[in-house]
Amino acid sequence: MNELVQIIGFACLSHLVVDFISSFNLPELPDKPFRCDMCMGYWISIIPMCVQFGLIGILYSAMIAVLSNIIFKYV
C-alpha cells in the first residue's frame, strides 16, 4: 500500500512540476525532460526509488512515468 501511495504521489508531483515549468515559456529550456510529463516523472523518481527499493526502483520509476503521462492526458 505504501508503494502505491509513493507511485501516485511521484506521478502527481512530476505533473505539477512540468505544469509549473511550462508556465514560464522559457525558450532556452529543452522540451525533454522539462516539458514532458513522462520524462520528468522518470527523472524525478529514479534516484529516490533506487535508493529505497534497489534495482526494482527502476521499474517503479517506469510506472511513475507512465502514470504521469496518463494524468497529463486526462487532466
N, C-alpha and C positions, 0 to 999 in steps of 0.2 A: 504494500500500500504506500509506503514511504517513497519507493522508487517512482511510482506512478505520479505522485504529487510533484516530485522533482522534475520529471519529464514534462508535465504540463506547465509547471512554473517556468522552466527554462524556455520552453516554446513561446509562452506569453511574453516573457521578458525580451526575447530576441525580436519578436514582432513589434513591441513598443520601442525598442532601441532603433530599429530600422525606420519606423514611422517618425521618430524624433529627428533622426539624422536627415531623412529625406525632406523634412520641412524647411531646412536651411537652403536647399537648392544650390549647393556649392559645386561649381563645375570642376574644381580640381580633385574632388573625391571620385575614385573609380566606382563603377556600378557594382562590382563584386569585390568584397563582401558587404560593402556599406549600404547598398540599396537592394540587396537580395535577402529575403527572409530566410531562405533555405541555407545560404552560405553563412549568414550571421548566426543562425541558430547552431550550426555545427561548430563554428569557431569560438563562440561564447562558451559552449558547454564541453568542449573536448578535454580541456585541462582538468576542470573540477570532476568530471565523470571518470577520467582515467585515474586520478588520484584516489577517488573514493572506491571505485569498483575494479581497478586494474584494466586488463585488456578488454574486458566486456564493456567497459565505458565507451569504447569506440562505437559499439552497436547502439548504446543508449544515445550517443550524440547523433547518430544517423536517424534514430527515431524522433529525436527532438527537432532535427532539421525538417523532416517530412511533416511533422505535426505543425511546425511553424508555418510551413507553406500552406497547409490546409486551413489554418486560422486566417492567413492572408487572403485566400480565395473566398472564404465565406464571411468575412467581416467587412 
